């Protein structure tokens, strides 16, 4: 077994060219040029193609009807389609297979960052063949009338084709700027999840609620709230934060980030949330918020998004 990485057109062409009897192909989307090359290299062998055929895929130019027509013209090929197909693999002669993330399109073979595994373990290959046969039995054939219907559908740009253009110049992956909030609205911040162990260890306060009741001053309307990890740089941007303890959000505030001095770092605070406009709220359990995997965090910071904040406002009333 070994890894197959993109671009992998050369390896794919060699793989199908070495087929002696039967080729089984599973992929949602195909394009014409790779199929022409496949049929040329695999001439004289039996070929089975399983694909996805849905209106949105055709309209968005994900699925090329011309590729399906090319395959159907080949007398040694059979084509069927099945709904909700996302799997991609090819099997040669029940002796070798490739399972991959790539569709059989120009992008999948040459441009996209794809990865897969190639193996010749006969037991695993046989299991994959059985899986193919089960899918094939459930799949439907494509009639000429159906193909004409899909071919007549209007084509447009992919729904992803303009993504990112509103942000102007290209930005590095992972650095896509967030849409700015409306004027006067604080940016989204975090759920500040307090550690029970830290409060037990320090012993100054029983809980963050106890600490807030003693330290919050309604006259000044501001409180530096020390924090340790992850360390952040000073940022004057007002952000909405929620405060949590033992799996429940108990209040909300506006916060900016202030760097700690050397003495403050020595005392255990890497930086401070400068809290303003703090408000107590009806306790809201993490279980009722759309946190997903983030619910596992029992301490630290959980990034807020609009869905989480909307759910909090609804449940804290």
Steps between C-alpha positions, in 0.01 A plus 500: 500500500627848420378859486382663177529879493408762242568562222436132427388490135814309392446235767128476421564456127759231567260327741212477249739417217616189688146357530473160332133410541273726706512856632254626762481877548311691769498881513222758517635725224682448170628726224544413134874517443599251775228261379623511140848410622369225730300335222798515267735339751246241611373401156380142473429463875168499681435824689235592759443864599296609802427872530272769642242669281310789654368826360705729724823324406427539130389863532810582703730336242618238748369213287579500127224337294748483212715264710204268558420503128862412423483198731164384364636497145753238606349152449717350772374743767194509723384802697265531796423778744413505868387785724711647782818350359819641647735199491788488250693184417619291206562124492711321240432129433413430865874513573576866572309814601532871570274677751529875460347837582511605134227513239600392149519852365786718388499672837489172690791352306722805456409812698333422832683386811386138515615188680429130491640154559593230250511138610517146367394305808264250336277467806440876517460529123243220500308676776500819292370307198213363711420855610502617138268217399257594778494863384466393139195290584332804658596740222284595203581495131499823301251517215546713190198709600647572845832596349330740259314659791819561699686618191232766441534649848637857513861523608634763734796577715571277794356639821861512625644676194473852645583410856754735651487763224319751719807513721712663230864390468592138559572410860688206643300189586364525851526880499172580327373819667176475690206710389509814717212546743244774451605840638462508877479120525783321684690235308458136596738386770501188716331302769739541793490162672636514854693215658373348822852375577643852475250641749562213741877545465505877550244499780426874480153457355248218499401556138510765225150608609628559853798691362285718275257585780792624707710670232247644256445868564188645346646852520813431296329243275837341422697203630829341392442125492829310503554202267784268414448290186503533208712814520366796300639832385347833595188573296270800558218347292183465713385137494197321636596238759299253704619382841457136599548276802435126542344460156269802523515857372412736783553843345624709210716807450696708252875445516821636355840334539781658701852363529634425846807661653798291610384516862148390403642212294705395801177494701340264246313716245626493140248764391172659608149523369391852586132439568233766455120486491491178699154352552387200701278259310278201556740199495520337157634145477764413239273210402244747363752692288616390151861449606565170320842365591580822683275378782790281617684809622471516876740791522658759275338696219232385258466710187158662470303495178164649408307174554637452851432862593145489361426183697639660814284813464191282453566279802626768740181707490 
